[in-house]
Amino acid sequence: MKSIARRLAEQFTEVSLDERHAEARKRCRVSVREHDDGMADLIAHLPAAEAYAIYDRLTRMSRALEGLALLLRRYRSMHQRRDREMNFVPTFWLI
């Protein structure tokens, strides 16, 4: 429904979609807004296709890093267990 309304509205505008898009591309920008908690917002005004591509890439990178962090935690815990077992001396050996 929304796309139909957009197409109808486009027919009655004085400035075409292509002209509006070309004008909007001149206003492309990226900014960073820092917060008090050490975090920041990265804000980008850019063509939608590029924005979705960047979002997709960041999402994939984030998931890959989460997977890597999980593997590292498993690796560390496995080696910590092994180290504890290797350093374990049964008390009957001390008698």
GIBELNOR-V896848 format. One record per backbone hydrogen bond with DSSP energy under -1.0 kcal/mol. NH is the residue of the N-H (numbers start at 1). CO is the residue of the C=O. E is the energy in kcal/mol with one decimal. If there is no record, write none. Layout:
NH_CO_E + NH_CO_E
//
This chain:
5_1_-2.2 + 6_2_-2.3 + 7_3_-2.2 + 8_4_-2.3 + 9_5_-2.6 + 10_6_-2.4 + 11_7_-1.3 + 20_16_-2.4 + 21_17_-2.8 + 22_18_-2.4 + 23_19_-2.1 + 24_20_-2.4 + 25_21_-2.3 + 27_24_-1.6 + 28_25_-1.3 + 29_45_-1.6 + 31_43_-3.1 + 33_41_-2.7 + 35_39_-2.8 + 38_35_-1.2 + 41_33_-2.8 + 43_31_-3.2 + 45_29_-3.1 + 51_47_-2.5 + 52_48_-2.8 + 53_49_-1.8 + 54_50_-2.6 + 55_51_-2.7 + 56_52_-2.5 + 57_53_-2.3 + 58_54_-2.8 + 59_55_-2.5 + 60_56_-2.5 + 61_57_-2.4 + 62_58_-2.5 + 63_59_-2.3 + 64_60_-2.2 + 65_61_-2.4 + 66_62_-2.4 + 67_63_-2.3 + 68_64_-2.3 + 69_65_-2.6 + 70_66_-2.1 + 71_67_-2.2 + 72_68_-2.6 + 73_69_-2.4 + 74_70_-2.4 + 75_71_-2.8 + 76_72_-3.0 + 77_73_-2.6 + 78_74_-2.4 + 79_75_-2.3 + 80_76_-2.8 + 81_77_-2.4 + 82_78_-2.2 + 83_79_-2.7 + 84_80_-2.4 + 85_81_-2.5 + 86_82_-2.5 + 87_83_-2.0 + 93_90_-1.5 + 94_91_-1.2
//
